[in-house]
Amino acid sequence: MNTHNNSSDLFNETQSLQVIREMIQVSHKKIKHDGILFIVWGWLMTVHYTFLFVFRKVVMTYDFDKIIKITVNLLPLFGLIFSVYYILKQRKKVQTYIGISLRYVWISLIVCLSLTNMIIFNVIHEVNFELQHPIFMILIAFATVVTGGILRYRLIIFGGIAFGILAYISSYFSLEIQILLEAGAWLLAFIIPGHILYANRKSLP
């Protein structure tokens, strides 16, 4: 009787380990999809903040300046639309706990950014971009580190840490320098890891 129970326990443990291995393998295959979103958001936001910095330094006509700024500000909206389309497209394929967890992380980030903006406005009764900007950066850094932890990919974790460090450093500077530092943060935390993930997609198990 004891032998039967021990065999059953061993079988259940072996099954559990196999399930965990399969989950890890599936999550590794899903990384290549997240790499695409990292590339898209990395380039969009890097271009967005780089152009905002340049526009503050370059003198242009009012009409041209207005058109360019509207175009640049539409980049995050394009990224959001593409992300929604891409996620809905992936839902038709096999769903994983990893993929669902990542969606909750980034949806929660959007909610936290909105609430943070409202809280700051309620407390100081004005939009203080020099305060808001580093706080937004640190929230994005946190979501990036969590994403790297879920995917078990150190490069994303290090990228998120770099994002957070740049967020703290930016708090010592004016808004213009903050914008430039955030452009660099998106480059380090999203573009570089995203391209490496995408380049290594064929070698993933």
N, C-alpha and C positions, 0 to 999 in steps of 0.2 A: 504493500500500500504506500509506504514511504517512497519506495523506488519510483512508483508511478507519479507521485506528486512532484518528486525532484525532476523527473523527466519533463513533466508538464511545465514546471517553472522554468527549466532550461529552454524549453521550446518557446515559451512566451518571451523570454529574454532575447533569444535569438531572433524572433520575429520583430521585436521592438528595435533591435539594432539594425535589422535589415530595412525597416521602414525609415529610420533616421538616415541611413546611407542613401536610400532612394530620394528622400527629401532634399538632401544636400546635392545630389547629382542633378535633380530637376532645377534646383535653385541656381546652380552653376550654368545650366543651359539658358535660364531666364536672364542671366546677367547681360548677355549680348543685347537684349531688348532694352534694358535699362541704360546700357551704354549709348544707345541711340538718343534717348531722351537727355542724357547728360551732355552729349555733343550739341544737340539742338539748343538747349537752354544755356549752355556755356557760351556758345557763339553769340546768341541773341543778346544776352545780358552784357557780355563783354563789349560788343559793338554799341549797345545802348548807352552804357556808362562812359565808354571812351568818347563817343560823339557828344554826350552831354558836357564832358570836360572840355572838349575842343571848342564847342559852341560858346562856352563862357570866356574863351581866350581870343576867339576870332571875331572881328567886327564884320557883320553882314547886313544887307538891307533887311528891313522889317518883314517884308513879304516872304523873302527867301528863307529867313530865319524861322518864320512861323511854319512854313511848309515842311522844312527839314525836321523841326522839333516834333511836329505832329506825326511824321513818318517814323521817327525814332521811337516815340512813345507808343506806337502801335506794335512794336516788336514783341513786348511781353504778351500782348493780347494774341498775337499770332502763335506764340509759344504755347499759350493756354489752349487755344483751339486745336493745335496739332496734338497736344498731350491728351486731350479728351478723345479726339479721333483715334489716336494710337492705342489708348487704353481700351476703348470700346472694341476696337479691332482685335486686340489680344484676348478679350473675354470670350471670343468664339473658340479659342484654343483651350488647352488643358490649364485649369486654374491651379495655383499653388498657394500654400499658406504664406510663402515668402512674398509673392506678388501682391496679395491682398494686404499684407502688413505694410508694404511700401506705399500703397495707395493711401492707407489711413495716416501714415506719417506725413505725407505731403499735403493731404487735404487738411489735416490738423494744423500744419504750418500756415496755410492760407488763412484759416480761421484765427489763429493766434496773431498774425500780422494785422488783421483787421481790428481785432479787439485791442491790441496794443496801441494802434493809432487812435482809437476812440478814447482809451484810458488817458493817454497823454494829453489829448485835447480837453478832456473833462477836468484834468488836474491843473494844467497851466493856461487853459482857455485860448490857446493859439497853436498853430502848426509850427513846431520847432524842428526843422529838418536836420539841424546839426545834432540834435538829441535823438530824433527818430531813426536816423540813418544807421548809426552804430548798433542800436537795439535791434533793428531789422536784420542787420548782418549777423549778429550773434544768434538770432533765432534760426536763420538759414544755416549757419555753421552747425548748430545743434542737430537739425534735421539731416544734414549731410553726414555727420558722424554716426548717427543712428542708422542711416541707410547703409553706410559702410560696415557697421556691425552686423546688421541683418544679412547682408550679402557675404560677410566674412572676407572682405576685400580691403586690405590695409591701405592701399593707395587712396581710396575714397576717404577712409578714416583720417589719414594724414592731411588730405585736402581740406576736410572739414575743420581740423585743428588749425591749419594755416588760415582758413577763412575767419575763425574766431580770433586768432592773434591779430590779424589785420583789422578786425572790427574794434578791438581794444585800442590799437595804435591810432586808428582813424579818429577816435574821440579827442585826441590832442590837437587836431587840425581843423581848418575851416572846411566848409561844405565842399568846395572845389577839390581839395585834396582827398576828402572822404570818397568822393565819386571816383577819382582816379584809383584809389586803393581798392575800391570794390570791383572795379574792372579787372584789376590784377587778381583779386580773390576768386572771381569766377573763372579766370584762366587757369589758376592753380588747382582749384577744387572740382571743376567740371570738364573743361576742354581737354586737359591732359589725361585725366583718368578715363574720360569717355572715349577718346581716340585709342588709348591703349586697350581698353575692354573690347572695342569694336575690332581692332587689329588682331586680337588674340581669340576672337570668337570661334574660329575653326579648330583651334587647339583645345577648346574646352571639352570635357568628357560628355 
